[in-house]
Amino acid sequence: MADEPITFRPLRRSDLPLLAGWLAEPLVHRWWHDEHDPATLERDYGPCIDGAEPTQVFLAEQAGRPFGLIQRYEITSYPEDAAELDAVYPVPPGAISVDYLIGEPAARGRGLGGRMVAAFVELCWAAHPHAQDVVVPVAAGNAASWRSLEAAGFARVAEGGMTPDNPVDPRDHVVYRLRRPD
């Protein structure tokens, strides 16, 4: 299965119980500090599923089996977050960002994170032809996440303070950027 291609499909409401299980996983919950009860998942992901939110959410699959979640959005779609990021690293016009997780415990530690991000960025270029950059802030302590970005070809471009997703974390973040190939 390690060499199987990674594919993506839009998140569906029928996937929310699977997502709830992933978000309950201690390693996932550590960095995706989201509540995962049915009502909260519907509130948080229902608008994305319906296309009412600018974030587009996908499941990553290998051999037809979901193993992770990845989402994309134009950074300026969320002005407060964009301003906070811009204070650490000047966000290039039209830049997009991605967030991701490996939900299946058996899929972790096998290099799938970097492969998933790299494959998804290729889809981002096609879906956002105006975008020239993907910029991703990551909690500095989440080494697995920023190693996945490095494996996908991203370069670290900044470090600075940002509001953490998990309130137990310090404000320390690293920012990675990947420029569209010529």
C-alpha positions in Angstrom: 0.0 0.0 0.0 2.9 2.4 0.6 3.4 2.9 -3.2 -0.3 3.3 -4.0 -1.2 6.7 -5.3 -2.9 9.1 -3.0 -6.3 10.4 -4.2 -8.6 13.0 -2.8 -12.4 13.3 -2.6 -14.5 16.1 -1.0 -15.6 15.5 2.6 -19.2 14.3 2.9 -21.5 14.3 5.8 -21.3 10.5 5.9 -17.6 11.0 6.7 -18.2 13.0 9.9 -18.3 9.9 12.2 -14.9 8.9 10.7 -13.6 12.4 11.2 -14.9 12.3 14.8 -12.8 9.2 15.5 -9.7 10.8 14.0 -10.1 14.0 16.0 -10.5 11.9 19.1 -7.1 10.3 18.5 -4.7 11.7 21.1 -2.0 12.6 18.6 -4.5 14.3 16.2 -6.3 16.0 19.1 -3.0 17.4 20.3 -2.6 19.6 17.2 -6.2 19.7 15.9 -7.8 20.8 19.1 -11.3 20.6 17.7 -14.4 19.4 19.5 -15.7 16.3 17.7 -19.2 15.7 18.8 -21.8 15.4 16.0 -23.3 18.9 16.4 -19.9 20.6 16.5 -18.7 18.7 13.4 -21.9 19.7 11.6 -21.4 23.3 12.6 -17.7 23.4 11.7 -17.7 21.2 8.5 -21.3 21.4 7.2 -20.8 24.8 5.6 -17.6 23.6 3.9 -19.4 20.5 2.6 -22.2 22.7 1.3 -19.8 25.2 -0.4 -20.9 28.0 1.9 -17.4 28.5 3.4 -14.3 29.3 1.4 -12.4 26.3 2.9 -12.6 23.2 0.7 -12.1 20.0 2.7 -11.0 16.6 1.3 -10.3 13.1 2.5 -7.0 11.6 1.4 -7.3 8.0 0.3 -4.9 5.3 -0.6 -6.3 2.1 -2.4 -9.8 3.5 -1.7 -9.3 3.7 2.1 -9.3 7.1 3.8 -6.3 7.9 5.9 -6.2 11.6 6.3 -7.9 15.0 5.9 -6.6 18.0 4.0 -8.2 21.4 3.3 -7.3 24.5 1.3 -8.4 28.1 1.3 -7.2 31.5 0.1 -5.5 33.1 3.0 -7.3 36.4 2.5 -10.7 34.6 2.9 -10.1 34.9 6.7 -8.9 38.5 7.2 -8.1 38.3 10.9 -5.9 35.2 10.4 -4.4 36.7 7.3 -3.4 39.9 9.3 -1.8 37.8 12.1 0.1 35.7 9.5 1.1 38.9 7.6 2.7 40.3 10.7 5.1 37.3 10.8 5.5 36.8 7.0 4.2 39.1 4.3 1.6 37.0 2.6 2.0 37.1 -1.2 -1.1 38.2 -3.1 -3.4 35.3 -3.9 -1.6 32.9 -1.7 -3.4 29.8 -0.5 -2.9 27.7 2.6 -3.5 24.1 3.5 -4.2 22.2 6.8 -3.8 18.5 7.1 -3.9 15.5 9.4 -3.1 11.8 9.2 -6.1 10.3 11.0 -5.4 6.6 10.8 -2.8 5.6 13.3 -1.4 2.8 11.1 -0.7 5.4 8.4 1.5 7.5 10.5 5.3 7.4 10.4 5.4 6.1 6.8 6.0 9.3 4.9 2.4 9.7 3.8 2.1 13.3 5.2 4.7 14.7 2.8 3.3 12.7 -0.1 -0.2 13.8 0.7 0.7 17.4 0.9 2.8 17.3 -2.4 0.0 15.6 -4.3 -2.6 18.0 -2.9 -0.6 21.0 -3.8 -0.7 19.9 -7.4 -4.5 19.9 -7.3 -4.3 23.4 -5.6 -2.4 24.8 -8.6 -5.1 23.5 -10.9 -8.0 24.7 -8.8 -6.4 28.1 -8.1 -4.6 29.1 -11.4 -4.0 32.7 -10.1 -2.2 31.5 -6.9 1.6 31.5 -7.1 2.3 30.5 -3.5 1.1 28.1 -0.8 2.0 29.5 2.7 1.5 27.4 5.8 2.0 28.4 9.4 2.6 25.6 11.8 3.0 25.5 15.6 6.8 25.2 16.0 6.4 22.2 18.3 4.6 20.2 15.7 7.8 18.8 14.1 5.9 16.0 12.2 3.8 18.6 10.4 6.6 20.8 9.4 8.7 17.8 8.3 5.8 16.8 6.0 6.0 20.3 4.5 9.7 20.0 4.0 9.3 16.5 2.4 6.7 18.1 0.0 9.3 20.7 -1.1 8.3 23.7 1.1 11.0 26.0 2.6 10.9 27.6 6.0 10.6 31.4 5.4 9.8 32.8 8.8 9.3 32.2 12.6 7.2 34.2 14.9 4.3 34.5 17.3 0.8 33.5 16.3 -2.3 32.4 18.2 -2.0 28.6 18.6 -4.8 26.2 17.7 -4.3 24.5 21.1 -4.4 26.9 24.0 -1.7 24.9 25.8 0.9 25.7 23.1 3.1 28.8 23.1 2.7 31.3 20.3 5.9 30.1 18.5 5.2 29.2 14.9 7.2 28.5 11.8 6.0 29.5 8.3 6.6 27.5 5.2 6.2 28.5 1.6 6.1 26.7 -1.7 6.2 28.8 -4.9 4.4 27.5 -8.0 6.9 25.9 -10.4 7.6 27.9 -13.6 
